Amino acid sequence: MSMISRKAIGTRAIAVGLAVAVVASVAACTDKALRDADVVLDAEDNGSTVTLQKGDRLAVLRESNATIPFTEVLVAKPDALELEGVGTLSRRSLVPPGEGEGSTEVWTFIATDSGRGALRIERWDIEWVVPDPDSGGWAVDPNIEDNEVYQAMLEQAAEEADPEAALADWFERWEVTIVVE
């Protein structure tokens, strides 16, 4: 084996080691955020009203799978909540999400002020979102109105008995009312 190929193998081993360390670090931070949460919500809480106190930490768990072309988007948030971060818990230790295993996204918030409002997270086609520097996640593309597939979905929903319910189903809408006292 030549020195070049040994160096390449060493570099590859370092890259894999760093990737595992980053995944472990993100998982550890996400795990800590989850442990520090005063209230944890998941799919079962969809449609409910949740009361928090100022200073409470809220964690929202959303099932995800990075192998599909969809991503979670924070669509609405009450002013009384501040987004602290979004992390991913893999179902297998030290395996990056997207390798055939589902995962759980953990959205963490802190209640900063009194108020009431909707907290809504939806699943959007990856082609319809853009990076959101404020959340570190995704936001709906401001040019979505120009997308033909999106327009066809809106037209089809308008023909349903309950257009809003049809859209909520299509976007796997998760929404709770947050009250901060």
N, C-alpha and C positions, 0 to 999 in steps of 0.2 A: 504494500500500500504506500503510495507516495505521500509526501508531506501535505500537498494541496488537498488531497482527498481526506486526510485526517483533520485538517483545519476545517474543511467543509462539514465534516461529520460533527466536529466540536461546536461549530457555529450553529448547526441545526439543533444539536442537543441543548445549547444555551437558549435558543429561540423557543423550543418546546418547554424547557424549564421555566422561562419567563412567562409564557402563556399560561402554564399551570399555576404559577404564583399569582398572576393577575386574576385569574378566575377564582382562586382561593381567597384572595384579598377582597374581591367584590362580594363573594359569598359571605365572607366574615362580616363585612360592613353591613350587608343586607340583613344578615342574621341578627346583628346587634340592633339595627333599626327596628327589626321585628320584636326583639326582646324588650326594647325600650318603649314600645307602643303602649299607650293606656287603653286604646280601643283598636281591635282588629276586625275588619269587615271583609266579607267574601261574597261569592255569587248568591248565597242564601239571603243576604241583606238587601238585595236589589228591591227598590220600591219602598224601603223603610225610612223612618225618621230617626236620626241619631242625635243625642244631646251630648255636647262636650263642654268642658270648662276651659277658660283661657289657660294656655300653657299645656293642655293635653296634647299628646302625640297620637296621631291616627295612622294606621297602616291599612292599606287596601290591597287585598290579594286577588290577582287576576290570572287565571290559567292561560298559558301561552304556549306557542310552539314556533320557534324561529324557522322551521323548515317550510312554513306556509307563507304565502306572499301578503300577509296582513300584519298590522301592528296596532298597538293600543294608542289611543289619542285622548288626551285630557281636553274635553270639549267645553266643560263648564266647571267653575270653581267659585265658591262663595268668597267674598273679599275677606271674611273672617279667618280663612285658612291660607297658610303659606306652604307651597310645595317645597319639601326638603330634598327629595330625590326619588329616583326610580332605580331599582336594582332587580336582579334576576336570581332566583334560587333554582339551581338545577336539581332534577330528581335523583341524579347520580352524583356522588361526591367527585369534585374536580373534573367533571366532564362539561365542556362548554355547551350551552343550549344550542340547538340547531343540528345536533348530530343524531337525529331520530328520536330523541327523548323530549317529552314535553317539559315545561318548566313553569315556574310561577313568577310573575312580575309582582314586585312589592313597591307600591307607591306610598311614600311617607309624607305626612303633612303635620304641621303644628298649628293649633288654634291660637291666633294672635290677638283677636279682638272679638267683641260681641257681635252677633249677627246671625243671619239665616239665609240659606240659599241652596241651590242644587250643586251637587258634586256629580259630574257625569263623565264616564269613560266609555269610549266606543272603539270598536275594532274596524279599522279602515284598510282598504287595499293600499299596499305600499306605494303604488303609483300615484295615489291621490294625496300624499302627504309630503311635507318638507321638514328638514331639521328645525327644531324649535330651540334657539339658544337660551331662552328663559327657563325651560324645564329640563333641557338636556335630552328631551325625547322628541316627539313628533307633533306637528300641527297640520291641520288641514291646509292643503295648497290653496293660496288665495285665488288661483286661476281655475278652481274646480268647476266653475260654471261653464267652462269651455270644453269639459270632458264629455264626450258623446255617451259613453257607458253610464256615467253618473246621471246625465240628463235622462237617459232611457229608464233608469231605476226610479227617478222622481216621477216620470210620467206613468210608469206602471203602478207606483204606490198611490198616485192620485186616483187611479181606477178602483182601488181597494175600498171596502166598506169603512175601514179605519186607516187612512193613509199614515198617520203618525205611528200607529202600532206596527204597520208593515215596515216602516223605516227602522223602528227600534229593533225589530227582529233581524233585519238584514245587517245592521251594524252591531248586533249583539250588545245593545245599549245596557249599561249598568248605571243606575242613578239612585242616589239617596239624597234626602233632604238633611242638611246639616244645620243644627242649631247650636250656637256657641253662647253660653251664658256668662 
